[in-house]
Amino acid sequence: MSAPNKSYDPVEVQALKPEEIDRVRDEALAAIAAAGDLAALREVKTAHAGDRSPLALANREIGALPPHAKADAGKRVGRARGEVGQALKRRQEELEAERDARVLVEEAVDVTLPYDRTPGGARHPLTTLSERIEDIFTAMSWEVAEGPEVEAEWFNFDALNIAPDHPARSEQDTFFVRGPQRDGAPGRGDDDETGVVLRTHTSPVQIRSMLDRELPVYVICPGRVYRTDELDATHTPVFMQVEGLAVDEGLTMADLKGTLDHMVSSLFGEGVRTRLRPDHFPFTEPSAEMDMVCFVCRGASVGNPDRPCRTCGSEGWIELGGCGMVNPKVLVACGIDPERYSGFAFGFGIERMLMFRHNVEDMRDMVEGDVRFTRPFGMEI
């Protein structure tokens, strides 16, 4: 048996020759320096520092060397691999810094630009005013009632003591969905004998409330109504209305006046006086028109040419709407004993109240959908 070959020279292994290791190292360093981005650097790392790279394969050859030759060969290969590893780390840091600097430039956000280039929306003032009125009455324990906008003629006219020959029931004033049938007595609600209309007021909701609810009844009825009016500065064929109804034992005109005074002061400010003027409506008896003192001039423009008021026309008063005690015939139509119960009702146009409250001069501004009109009212909740 022969002794170990202690004279074996490791430089005779091609992969471990000093010049070969230097060549492989220099190729790796040149490839690292030429890598233009992180993706290219990852490919260079795999080719020159991966498990199948020339330096890794040379490192495997060290295991076949005799013990006394392994140390010198390991130092040469380890030194070369260390230089390649350090070069990879430095180049990666450089490329990452270049990438971050580029991202800061390409994806920069200019915080000095206007933040409101997309204008904010706004709720329509008719909606917010309607909800404010609802809040006033729900705070007094009233309920909010709603009803259909396509309504039976019986609910819209007959139950409200509006006679068949009343001008309001003509096609010149009312939108009919199905024509009225006059060959017999008017029917009740869904009966085929009654016509169908787009409701001309929210009073049908009052009728439905008296039919469906237990007494006493205290309801506020906001909603959209329809009339055959031309669209101009003071009229529109579709508008918002709010009506109130109270039916209980012992109600009087004093209760009506106190309720409306509270509503007016809540909407227009404390100290705004009101008055009732006699009038006539088929569904209330007695009936009245309600006026409030002009909230702009507070009556100071009356007889004073030096202080004219455009809001009230220097009359000192502004007409709000109609009101009165519920006609006993309406109570009877809803099955309520007028000898025991009485009630009061009122109705106001929300557009008209908005015009007074915010000095809106043209009603068409409310329906044309121009955000320049709605935006100044803001996002009131």
Disulfide bonds with the S-S distance in Angstrom:
none
